[in-house]
Amino acid sequence: MNKKQFGILFSILVLVAGGILLWHRPESPTSPTVDTSSQKEQKADEAERDKAKDNQTQVEEDQPEEKGQEPVSQLQDLLNEAAQRTKDFFTKKQMHVTAIGDSLTQGVGDNVVEGGYVGILESKINQNEQLVTFDNYGKRGNRSDQLLKRLDKPEIMQSIKKADIILITIGANDIMHVLKQNFTNLEMSDFEQPQERYKTRLKDIFQMVRDLNDDAAIYLIGFYNPFGRYFQDIEELNTIINNWNQTGQTVTEQFDRTKFIPIADLFRSTDIDDNVLADDHFHPNHRGYQLFAKRVLDYITDQ
């Protein structure tokens, strides 16, 4: 694929992404109505149909999902098993987890549990007793330069100082920033210098965290290609994601007690659809964050 074709395809990509976000804007609320007897009968009929539909949905949920996806019940079992290992890991003392980063830390897209993967971790680990305290400082849209500035906030600094585990998601918005800045004439080379700046800022983030807390285990969580649903055949997209993830892994290897957690494989291939993505077709949905949380639990308990 030549540079011109690459730029055109990326431009189409951004337009499609923008169209998706506009298409899924919430509808305006309607005015309340007064129930008449005929309306009450109609609602009763609708209630019966909804009940039948719910029963059918429950039957469908009990069946294995297509395209190699794990059944919902099996995913819950695996998540519970991983959570139990983590509970055993945390039983020796009260522990504190600090999560910092972008929308993946904030939990944007999860309409079931507030806080996405962090919220799922908290609910699973503290299901029966309070074993771990969690602080979530995820902020939608944050780039690495913005996160670096936010680390000076007193509440974030105090949370990091007392943390036993620090979870970080950052970098996806750096890539999106490059895409938006070079929208009309995008080339692969446009990502090279921003990737180097991301590498430098990532080192600064880790150094700041280490200056505040020399003992905590730090986990940098990678990112995935959110456009795989529409542009899975554009290899350049996957190359960019892989290169930036590799940068993250390389930086983590330069610091003690710091590890990279890959998640790109959880959102790859033709299986990327409503099974793992939210209505904006960009962020994970609750199921996507469950897979996300299980991967994090697996890495934590493996140490």
Secondary structure, DSSP 8 states (H G I E B T S, - for coil): --HHHHHHHHHHHHHHHHHHHHHT------------HHHHHHHHHHHHHHHHHHHHHHHHHTS--STT---HHHHHHHHHHHHHHHHHHHTTS-EEEEEEESHHHHTTT-SSSTTHHHHHHHHHHTSSS--EEEEEEE-TT--HHHHHHHTTSHHHHHHHHT-SEEEEE-SHHHHHHHHHHTTTS--GGGGHHHHHHHHHHHHHHHHHHHHH-SSSEEEEE----TTHHHHTT-HHHHHHHHHHHHHHHHHHTTSTTEEEE--GGGG-STT-STTTB-TTSSSB-HHHHHHHHHHHHHHHHT-
